[in-house]
């Protein structure tokens, strides 16, 4: 028995079909004593197992300020995630280890303007922080969410985004890559909308971004052009991980353990790492 | 705590080993098909504590098994349950005979990663409950370079009791840890059959070390290599150095310090087992993400990771090199790549070219 690697069982309370290939699994531990010990901060992740298929790393996509459950939003991408989508039904049991990793720098963003820039499933880790910040809204100044997806069907958390839009203290900007007949919002890739539509205030603003590698690459360039300092841009890295405990060696970039020192880094910290992600 | 030195002879040592084997769970190098692996033994005849370095596999699997069961589980329509696997009796005292110094150093190096942040208490308990008798080599093997890597007479606390050949058939036993001291003292109190005398004279042990140190073909200055490698992440020489690698991972699987592992499931019908097994950064799938992205898609990048982890990253993080100079990777490599050659070659190339 390798005690560090044995998961706790959780029940899938609800499955929400977000997009054709993304589902959110709402989870509750079967054992109340595990629930009591399980506390997390936005940005942390869990090791999620479908017993018999395997174990994968997913961020927790909800905030601990929403009590009684936690969410993992899972895109069908590889072998295990395909099994998760096809085999898991509401009421089934899954294995969970965690929470692991660091979290978004909650102290640093207090009192600042917040600009969230998300793309596709990259909204999942941001959602945990967005919920946390909404539930502590008084701690922050301007609150902007820019979210893009390839098509309108690929937009995650549609119902929740409608709620965000109704919240007058939050500015929500949505975009899709190409025009669609029924789409009334912005059209164009995230970095373009960031520069041409959002035109964010630089002073006193923290940017929190996550999305596919190509979006991140061009978004970081846009943020540079707009004049954001690398220390004010925060992202979360998606590396292949297995143990989540700083032991198995898989997520190393240089002497950094992404599972322990990350997954949340500032752009300034990322620049100091070897180009291996 | 002060440590003690004793002198005996081959017959005395053998009697002591026999007594240990009869009383304790004892592991020692056992020959099979020309290779020695550490196995549980019931008599001294089965094993050879003086097995040759080049043919002896690492003792690491006694502390970090090649493949271990994380858990068993049952998943049926009625529900899921996690079952305990057979418990490893981590508390039982074990003795291991004939461990090479480089290999014992490997365990010491591995302690760092196993006890930072989350503590792998399985590994640490196995080490705590094991008394290691070393066998210091008299002559270096073709691929040995342990004396180039933090190894010297004053740094032997990786093992519990050092066994060193002296002149005219004399054999020295020196305790190097509290665990070794307690164990050996107790053995010597119980029997006078081992021809053992206490001594303060370490001159023959030192002489043996000087002769041993002079027998090395390979030598390097690791501090110099650490500094030079740190500046050569972008060296194009990694490409040439790794060209023949067939990504078989043998180097990692037999290494005393490699510790990367994978977690995998095997399920037949309703019952499954989850394993923790050795893995290697030389595997193309090691960093392959489900979406298809791979940060190290090319072989030279994986070889760079292997070399830099051993001589730069681990040192930065934990203060020691992740290599003990045992040479086993070079001995076992099917395409004759030697990490000694690779890092020395990379270190000799100009920076930024």
Contacts between the chains, C-beta under 8 A, distances in Angstrom:
chain1	res1	chain2	res2	distance
A	1	B	69	7.3
A	1	B	70	7.2
A	1	B	71	6.4
A	1	B	84	5.8
A	1	B	85	5.1
A	1	B	87	6.5
A	1	B	88	7.3
A	2	B	68	6.2
A	2	B	69	7.8
A	2	B	70	4.5
A	2	B	71	7.7
A	2	B	122	6.4
A	2	B	276	5.4
A	3	B	121	7.2
A	3	B	122	7.1
A	4	B	118	5.9
A	4	B	120	6.3
A	5	B	70	4.6
A	5	B	71	7.8
A	5	B	263	6.6
A	5	B	274	7.6
A	5	B	276	6.2
A	6	B	70	6.2
A	6	B	71	5.1
A	6	B	82	6.6
A	7	B	82	7.4
A	9	B	80	6.0
A	9	B	81	7.9
A	9	B	82	6.7
A	49	B	265	7.8
A	49	B	274	7.9
A	51	B	73	5.1
A	51	B	75	5.0
A	51	B	80	6.1
A	51	B	265	6.9
A	51	B	267	7.2
A	51	B	272	5.9
A	51	B	274	7.7
A	52	B	73	7.9
A	52	B	75	5.9
A	52	B	265	5.7
A	52	B	267	3.4
A	52	B	272	4.8
A	53	B	265	6.4
A	53	B	267	7.8
A	54	B	263	7.7
A	54	B	264	7.0
A	54	B	265	5.2
A	55	B	263	5.6
A	55	B	265	7.6
A	55	B	274	7.8
A	56	B	290	7.5
A	77	B	290	3.9
A	77	B	291	4.8
A	78	B	289	7.9
A	78	B	290	2.8
A	78	B	291	7.4
A	79	B	290	7.5
A	80	B	290	7.5
A	81	B	290	6.0
A	92	B	80	7.9
A	93	B	75	7.4
A	93	B	79	6.3
A	93	B	80	3.8
A	95	B	82	7.5
A	213	B	293	6.3
A	238	B	289	7.0
A	239	B	287	7.3
A	239	B	289	7.6
A	239	B	295	7.3
A	240	B	286	7.5
A	240	B	287	5.0
A	240	B	288	6.6
A	240	B	289	5.1
A	242	B	261	7.6
A	242	B	262	6.1
A	242	B	263	5.1
A	243	B	261	7.5
A	243	B	263	7.0
A	245	B	117	7.3
A	245	B	118	4.2
A	246	B	113	7.6
A	246	B	116	6.6
A	246	B	117	5.3
A	246	B	118	6.3
A	247	B	113	6.4
A	247	B	114	7.2
A	247	B	118	7.0
A	247	B	120	6.3
A	247	B	259	7.3
A	247	B	261	7.5
A	248	B	260	6.0
A	248	B	261	5.1
A	248	B	262	7.2
A	248	B	263	7.6
A	248	B	279	7.5
A	249	B	259	6.4
A	249	B	260	3.6
A	249	B	261	7.6
A	249	B	279	8.0
A	249	B	281	6.7
A	249	B	309	7.6
A	250	B	260	6.8
A	250	B	262	8.0
A	250	B	279	7.8
A	250	B	286	6.4
A	250	B	287	6.7
A	252	B	305	7.5
A	252	B	309	6.8
A	252	B	313	6.7
A	253	B	295	7.6
A	254	B	308	7.6
A	254	B	313	5.7
A	254	B	316	7.8
A	255	B	312	7.5
A	255	B	313	4.1
A	255	B	314	7.4
A	255	B	316	4.1
A	255	B	317	4.4
A	260	B	117	6.0
A	274	B	233	5.7
A	276	B	295	4.8
A	276	B	296	6.5
A	276	B	301	7.3
A	276	B	305	7.6
A	277	B	295	5.2
